[in-house]
Amino acid sequence: MARRCTRATLIKDLKVKGTSETIKRGTLVKNIRLTGNRGEIECSTRQVKGLVLKTEFLKKGLIASAPFASISIAS
């Protein structure tokens, strides 16, 4: 079962595999859900839905619940 948190921000420009999209640093990611992998989350951006990102590329935004505490995200 996936747990939800609110938002985080990208700290690095990332090219999205399989598309011509590049998600820029500072982009807000929403609808964050934990995956089976400790270092990854599933989320959405304005450009791309159903995106899986490594937490090392995120900075905490508005945290709604404790599940985010179980993964490490740069502050």
CORGIDA-V300278 format. One record per residue. N is the residue number from 1. PHI is phi in whole degrees, 0 to 359 (999 if undefined). BURIAL is 1 if it has 9 or more other C-alpha atoms within 8 Angstrom, else 0. D_CENTER is the distance of its C-alpha to the mean C-alpha in whole Angstrom. Layout:
N:PHI:BURIAL:D_CENTER, N:PHI:BURIAL:D_CENTER
This chain:
1:999:0:17, 2:276:0:14, 3:254:0:13, 4:254:1:11, 5:232:1:10, 6:268:1:10, 7:213:1:8, 8:209:1:6, 9:235:1:7, 10:289:1:7, 11:252:1:11, 12:207:0:12, 13:295:1:13, 14:231:0:12, 15:276:0:14, 16:270:1:13, 17:301:0:15, 18:83:0:18, 19:223:0:18, 20:265:0:19, 21:283:0:16, 22:237:0:15, 23:268:1:11, 24:279:1:13, 25:303:1:12, 26:93:0:12, 27:294:1:10, 28:277:1:8, 29:255:1:5, 30:235:1:7, 31:51:1:8, 32:285:1:6, 33:229:1:8, 34:286:1:9, 35:254:1:11, 36:291:0:14, 37:273:0:13, 38:298:0:12, 39:266:1:10, 40:229:1:8, 41:229:1:5, 42:255:1:6, 43:204:1:5, 44:225:1:8, 45:237:1:9, 46:297:0:12, 47:275:0:13, 48:230:0:12, 49:256:0:11, 50:67:0:10, 51:270:1:8, 52:250:0:7, 53:237:1:5, 54:281:1:7, 55:292:1:6, 56:294:0:9, 57:261:1:8, 58:240:1:6, 59:239:1:9, 60:302:1:9, 61:244:0:10, 62:273:0:12, 63:260:1:12, 64:263:0:14, 65:211:0:15, 66:296:0:16, 67:306:1:13, 68:296:1:11, 69:294:0:14, 70:278:0:14, 71:237:1:11, 72:264:1:12, 73:232:1:10, 74:302:0:12, 75:270:0:14
